[in-house]
Amino acid sequence: MDSALMAKVLIFLVFIWVLVDGSVADSAQKAPWRVHTLFSVECQDYFDWQTVGLVHSFKKARQPGPITRLLSCTEEEKRKYKGMDLAPTLEVPSMSRHPRTGDWYPAINKPAGVVHWLKHSKEAENVDWVVILDADMIIRGPIIPWELGAEKGKPVAAYYGYLIGCDNILAKLHTKHPELCDKVGGLLAMHIDDLRALAPLWLSKTEEVREDRAHWATNITGDIYNSGWISEMYGYSFGAAEVGLRHKITDDLMLYPGYVPRRGIEPILFHYGLPIIVGNWSFSKLENHKDTIVYDCGRLFPEPPFPKVIQSMEADPDKRRALFLSIECINSLNEGLMLHHASRGCPKPKWSKYLSFLKSKTFANLTRPKYVTNNRFMNVETEEQQQDFGERKVVRPKIHTIFSTECSPYFDWQTVGLMHSFHLSGQPGNITRLLSCTKQDLKKYTGHDLAPTHYVPSMSRHPLTGDWYPAINKPAAVLHWLNHANIDAEFIVILDADMILRGPITPWEFNAARGRPVSTPYDLTLFTHDSYLIGCDNELARLHTRHPDACDKVGGVIIMHIDDLREFAMLWLHKTEEVRADKSHYSKNFTGDVYEAGWISEMYGYSFGAAELNLRHLINKDILIYPGYVPLPGVNYRVFHYGLEFSIGNWSFDKANWRETDVVNTCWAKFPDPPDPSTVESPDPNIRQRDLMSIECARTLNDALMLHHKRNCHDSHIKTTTNQETDEHDALPQKSVKLSENLKIEMVDKVQTTVSRKLRASTEQVLNAFRFWMVALWALAIFGFFTVMLIIWKGRRRDKSRSKAHRNKRKPTFTGFSDASGHDRHTNLYKA
């Protein structure tokens, strides 16, 4: 009786607990619609370790609904494949080798896999929303389509700006609605009905673009390999355009580790498709293409630096946060591998500090699920500069000045000169040096403190072609800076290192605007009486831009709106590569280059890239002058560009003669002094003004060097750096741990923002948990009531049993006897 009643009570309590648990499930799990996550892979070790990382993060992030791996394998691959149990899997016939054309293109397996899932999976019949990811991703928080703003007919996707084929002939050839072509990919969240309409077209358009070899060129697709490798991405965009899907596009939800996220934005997805570098540590998925790490017990990817190391590595809070996110990505991948090995029955690995960290509460707290906030589609408001003009206050847009250099003494003395003149000129806003260096150069480099610096991998030796062309570092560095730096300026001023600023260069003075950059003319008679960038007037422009009529002969100083620069930078780089590769048109009659060596390809890359976007420049000849040129009367030039030799009498200066001389690290070294201005005599006032300006430029360079030496030299001590020892930790500049007041304020603001966000999240959690506690208290009250009733009932039974036993004690008769073994037996005989 007792056990039966207790069982009933327990069953009732279990029922109550199930009810409670169902009512308090996370809002992402208790969705009003059903969600399914898909990702596509092949039967390779390369995809197996990516699968382990993605599936682990899927569970840890509490992504709602099931996940399915679309596994494309040939029959031969399947017989040797060991990873069938790595994820819930739907086997898909491989299309890596196209059954009709024989074309080898594994990327087509993605749309083919989605089509196969829609046709053959029972789960596809019970889904409202689909999230499509790539295998090389780590999920940080639930990706819930309707919470991201997805609607039927309006999927949410990440921005893929390099798909320039949406803006040119490629889209016109492959979709009836080129105006609907969106540059998206990576993260896709859409309604199942939209996917059913899109999937067949996604596949057929991929095949179509892949077969269109005539339009694989970089200037048409944006694919720097010219191999049609991104045909699948275009297949998606063109297919979506065909069915009229307009995407809600964001670049805040998905982050490439290594990039600096926007301030206040918490990405919920890592896409580690590009190399990641943190100090001396690096990771690249392509270097692990044949890695069997999934099946090698106890082996993980090389451990990244610990968070404490990064704390002291980078003083800038935004860049430091980017480093934290980079190591979080790889640590999450390693955590997935560690748990996978344990689940496979691998021997317990030897203790290490890193394994202890991955198992620690600290790491668990750092990688708790992140949730999308309401400001996910908002940009940080740009800070505005204000200047007083009498009694009225005029609001000015914020400016940032950048210039590109390399790790060499030649660029160091130019940097010293430009930075000195920047501070004297009154140029508003900040300045950043884009420093392009190889790893080897960076280890030996000593000029980290010469300017605020953004470090850029060198492209002097092109990674694909092997071409030696250092000038390409300029567009490559600008693109890298845009992708990695947290930029809050509205206008960017781009200079060359061999310049001296004489006054401010501002967009409001020279009328720069969105869609209307300002630049200086490059049709000067620099070497001959011919025009310099003559390629804008001949076959060269017709070959390399769809809008040769929009080709402007400009360069030197550029003032451009940040939005224009973000659209333009990739084209600047691609067009530079394209013109550089066009050796058949290096000749002087095509380019104006007397050396006929393609050395001004970067300048044409700029002009042709701008023409592609129809950016028409306001060309201002009053901003820049080359020392040695006769100035126009009454013009207040803002920039000296000492790119050419200039002279006064017997004195001359040519920057090329100082290419190998280290005047920065040799104390008190400077250039030969120009003549004294009082000695300059000429009957022609224009010639005299020319010489005075040449003297001003040379003197400014020497003044800058002397101030630099005063700060860094003591007495007659000569600094030597050639034998200075460096270790691995010297590869990056050692920055002061002491924070400036402004940085402290930024950190406080960041902390306050974070605390505010956490408070909002906590409030939401409390509201979501209210029902839980009400039901839990109700269940507890019922449990207490039954417990008390059970105790009372058992107490009464016990009392009743005792009373009966007391009465029976006076009635029994005992009879003793012995058994055969001599032991006494007592039998309790009761009366009938």
C-alpha positions, -999 to +999 in steps of 0.1 A: +000+000+000+028+024+009+049+018-022+018+020-045+009+054-030+044+066-032+047+056-069+015+075-077+029+106-060+061+103-079+043+099-112+022+129-104+054+150-096+071+138-127+041+150-147+042+184-130+079+187-137+075+179-174+048+205-175+071+231-158+101+222-180+080+226-211+068+260-200+102+274-192+121+262-222+142+289-237+123+312-260+146+302-288+137+265-283+100+271-277+096+287-311+063+296-327+077+281-359+100+251-367+136+257-376+161+233-393+198+240-399+217+226-429+253+225-439+271+208-469+303+188-468+321+161-486+337+127-475+371+142-465+391+147-433+391+184-441+354+186-437+353+162-408+371+184-383+350+214-395+319+192-388+330+184-353+335+221-346+302+232-361+280+205-345+297+212-311+290+249-313+254+242-326+247+223-293+265+248-271+248+278-287+214+262-281+203+266-317+167+255-319+156+225-340+176+198-356+207+200-378+215+180-409+248+175-426+244+171-464+272+146-471+282+144-508+303+113-516+310+091-545+305+054-539+342+048-538+347+076-512+318+062-491+335+027-489+366+042-472+348+069-452+350+067-414+329+097-403+293+087-408+285+092-371+299+127-368+266+144-373+229+137-383+235+130-420+217+129-453+237+112-479+237+131-512+250+118-546+283+137-554+283+162-582+319+172-577+325+157-612+295+170-631+275+140-646+269+158-678+299+181-685+326+163-665+335+196-649+353+193-616+336+218-593+329+205-557+312+238-546+281+227-567+274+201-541+259+228-518+229+237-540+226+201-552+225+189-516+198+213-507+177+202-536+182+166-526+172+173-490+140+191-501+131+161-523+141+131-501+141+142-465+110+136-443+122+164-421+118+189-449+081+183-447+079+195-411+099+228-413+089+264-415+124+281-415+158+269-427+192+282-417+220+273-442+256+276-430+290+266-442+310+239-424+338+263-415+317+281-390+313+283-352+279+293-339+280+316-308+243+320-302+209+309-315+202+320-351+164+324-351+152+337-385+121+357-373+141+373-345+167+385-371+138+401-391+134+374-418+101+373-435+085+352-462+100+366-494+127+385-475+155+362-462+183+374-440+218+370-453+254+382-447+270+407-471+294+394-497+306+427-513+331+411-536+304+397-558+308+426-583+290+405-610+257+418-596+267+453-611+278+443-646+272+422-676+272+390-657+239+397-639+224+409-672+233+377-689+221+353-662+190+368-647+159+385-660+160+408-629+196+420-625+183+449-604+173+423-577+207+407-575+220+409-539+256+403-529+250+378-501+262+345-488+276+327-458+247+330-435+212+323-450+180+323-430+148+319-451+113+305-451+109+269-464+086+281-492+112+305-505+138+278-504+116+254-523+112+280-550+149+290-550+167+257-547+163+243-583+173+277-597+202+280-573+215+247-588+207+255-625+222+291-623+253+277-607+257+253-636+250+282-660+276+306-645+301+278-642+298+271-679+302+307-689+340+307-691+340+338-712+330+358-681+352+343-654+376+373-655+383+391-623+370+424-636+336+407-643+332+384-613+356+397-586+372+363-584+410+370-583+417+335-594+398+339-627+387+303-623+350+305-618+353+292-583+326+315-569+300+304-595+279+288-568+276+322-550+265+338-582+241+309-587+225+317-554+222+355-561+209+350-596+185+323-586+171+345-558+168+374-582+148+351-606+122+343-579+121+379-566+137+374-532+150+406-516+174+400-488+177+418-455+215+422-456+237+426-425+275+424-419+271+424-381+258+388-375+287+370-391+324+378-383+356+367-400+380+361-370+407+387-373+383+415-384+374+442-360+337+441-352+317+472-350+315+487-315+285+475-296+279+446-319+280+409-307+284+386-337+266+353-333+286+334-360+323+330-368+334+322-403+370+312-402+375+310-440+405+334-439+438+330-421+438+342-384+469+358-369+473+367-332+508+378-324+532+350-334+504+324-335+483+318-367+457+294-380+446+288-416+420+261-425+438+255-459+469+244-441+449+216-425+433+203-457+444+167-452+445+167-414+432+136-397+429+154-363+393+140-358+407+105-357+440+112-338+432+108-301+443+137-279+455+159-308+442+195-311+451+224-332+480+245-319+467+265-289+463+302-293+475+327-267+457+328-235+433+358-228+457+372-202+484+374-229+461+393-252+452+417-225+487+430-225+493+426-262+470+453-275+460+486-259+433+496-283+400+481-269+384+474-302+415+456-317+419+438-284+383+426-286+390+413-321+419+393-308+397+378-281+371+368-306+398+352-328+411+329-300+375+322-289+368+307-324+398+283-323+393+275-287+357+265-294+369+244-323+395+227-300+369+222-273+347+203-298+376+181-308+385+174-272+349+163-264+347+143-296+379+124-287+364+116-252+332+104-268+352+080-290+367+063-260+402+079-265+425+076-235+424+105-211+449+130-224+479+142-203+471+172-182+480+206-196+473+241-187+455+245-221+432+215-216+425+227-180+415+261-195+391+245-221+374+226-192+373+256-169+343+276-157+361+307-170+360+294-206+324+282-201+314+317-191+333+333-219+315+311-245+280+312-231+254+316-259+252+352-273+219+367-282+211+392-309+204+427-296+180+452-310+208+473-324+222+446-347+214+466-378+225+499-365+258+517-372+276+534-345+269+571-347+299+590-361+315+615-339+312+650-354+337+678-351+325+712-343+342+745-351+333+780-340+328+806-366+320+838-347+288+832-328+275+803-349+287+767-345+291+747-377+290+709-375+317+692-396+320+656-405+349+636-390+380+630-410+407+603-409+440+606-429+458+575-440+491+568-459+508+536-470+544+525-463+567+495-460+592+483-434+623+501-447+645+530-438+634+547-470+598+549-459+607+557-423+623+591-430+593+599-452+570+589-423+589+612-399+585+641-424+548+636-431+539+631-394+558+663-384+540+683-411+507+667-402+509+681-367+520+716-380+493+717-407+462+718-385+447+688-404+416+677-383+411+641-372+434+612-367+461+598-390+471+562-395+501+547-413+493+515-432+525+495-428+529+466-452+556+441-440+565+405-444+568+385-411+606+385-415+608+422-421+585+429-391+608+409-367+637+432-376+617+464-378+623+491-352+601+520-364+569+510-347+566+543-328+570+566-358+533+569-364+499+554-353+501+522-373+479+496-388+499+465-398+492+449-432+506+416-447+529+425-476+518+419-512+551+432-527+556+397-539+521+387-552+509+356-533+494+341-565+516+353-594+549+359-577+551+393-594+573+418-576+553+450-575+554+469-541+530+496-554+501+472-550+505+475-512+487+508-513+452+495-524+458+462-506+465+481-474+435+504-477+413+473-482+428+456-452+424+487-430+387+490-440+381+453-431+400+453-399+399+487-383+370+503-364+365+535-385+342+562-373+351+589-398+328+601-425+356+612-449+390+596-456+420+616-469+445+594-486+481+606-490+514+592-502+543+589-477+565+613-498+544+643-490+546+673-467+514+689-455+513+727-455+477+731-444+445+713-438+428+692-465+391+691-457+360+678-476+340+709-468+366+733-483+370+713-515+334+702-518+338+665-515+305+645-511+291+610-512+296+599-548+319+629-556+354+623-544+380+650-547+415+644-561+445+661-578+453+659-615+478+633-628+479+646-664+510+666-656+540+667-680+561+648-655+585+630-679+576+642-714+553+667-730+527+639-732+499+634-707+508+611-678+478+587-675+471+587-712+455+552-708+422+569-699+421+581-735+429+550-755+424+512-757+436+506-722+405+521-706+382+504-730+398+470-721+397+475-683+365+494-675+329+494-687+329+532-684+360+545-701+343+579-704+343+580-666+381+574-663+396+604-645+434+611-646+438+617-609+459+606-579+482+618-552+457+633-528+423+617-525+393+629-503+366+602-504+334+594-484+338+563-464+308+546-481+324+552-515+357+539-503+342+507-489+326+500-523+356+511-543+386+496-524+382+460-537+379+473-572+410+494-568+430+463-558+415+441-585+420+466-613+456+471-602+462+433-605+444+433-638+464+461-654+496+448-639+489+414-656+482+431-689+519+431-701+509+435-737+498+471-730+528+483-709+542+504-738+545+541-735+519+548-762+493+530-741+502+541-705+524+571-707+550+553-686+584+560-702+599+530-684+573+507-701+574+485-670+539+486-657+550+506-627+520+529-627+495+500-628+483+510-593+474+545-606+454+530-634+439+505-610+426+535-591+412+553-621+396+522-637+382+511-604+365+545-598+352+544-634+336+511-628+315+527-600+310+559-620+327+579-593+334+612-610+361+633-593+361+669-585+397+676-599+414+704-580+448+716-591+452+739-561+458+712-535+491+697-545+524+708-561+556+691-569+586+710-556+606+724-586+573+732-604+564+769-609+533+776-587+502+793-600+500+829-587+481+833-555+474+796-549+479+783-513+490+747-520+483+723-491+507+695-501+543+692-514+548+659-533+585+655-536+583+624-558+606+640-584+641+655-582+641+693-576+671+717-575+682+752-566+714+762-583+740+736-574+718+721-546+694+693-555+673+666-538+661+633-552+643+610-528+655+580-548+691+587-538+682+581-501+666+547-506+692+527-486+703+554-461+690+550-425+687+587-415+661+579-389+681+555-367+714+573-372+715+601-347+716+636-360+717+624-396+698+647-421+697+657-457+720+684-472+707+718-462+691+738-490+703+773-497+693+801-474+661+818-487+678+852-485+703+840-512+675+832-537+674+858-564+656+859-597+641+886-618+611+863-624+589+863-592+574+829-602+608+813-604+617+828-570+585+815-555+593+781-570+627+780-553+614+793-520+588+765-519+615+739-527+635+752-498+605+750-475+599+714-484+636+704-478+638+724-446+606+708-432+621+673-438+653+683-420+634+699-391+613+667-387+645+646-385+661+669-360+631+668-337+630+631-340+667+628-330+661+652-300+635+628-287+655+596-293+692+605-291+712+614-260+745+633-263+764+619-292+753+583-288+747+566-321+718+542-321+725+509-339+698+485-348+714+461-373+726+437-346+697+441-323+684+407-312+648+400-316+627+370-305+593+358-315+576+382-291+592+412-309+573+404-341+546+428-330+552+462-315+553+463-277+528+488-267+526+506-234+502+490-209+494+524-194+462+537-209+455+572-218+426+591-203+407+589-235+412+552-237+401+548-201+369+567-210+364+545-240+368+514-219+344+528-193+318+535-220+323+500-233+319+485-199+287+506-192+273+495-226+281+459-218+265+462-183+235+478-198+231+451-224+235+424-197+209+441-175+185+441-204+192+405-211+188+397-174+154+415-173+142+395-202+154+363-185+135+372-154+103+379-173+107+346-192+113+328-159+083+343-141+060+316-153+086+289-144+087+301-108+049+304-105+045+268-118+074+256-097+060+271-065+026+255-074+042+221-079+062+225-047+030+234-027+013+203-041+043+182-034+044+195+002+007+189+007+010+153-004+041+148+016+024+161+048-007+139+041+016+109+035+034+115+068+000+119+087-014+088+071+017+067+079+017+081+115-019+069+120-011+035+106+019+032+129-003+041+159-029+016+149-003-012+145+012-004+179-023-006+196-030-039+180+004-054+190-002-042+227-035-061+229-020-093+214+009-094+240-016-105+267-031-134+248-003-157+233+009-190+248+045-202+242+054-238+238+091-247+238+107-277+222+141-287+208+148-299+173+170-328+164+201-306+165+194-295+201+185-259+192+155-244+209+125-235+188+097-211+200+064-211+183+040-183+189+006-198+192-024-175+189-058-183+199-084-186+173 
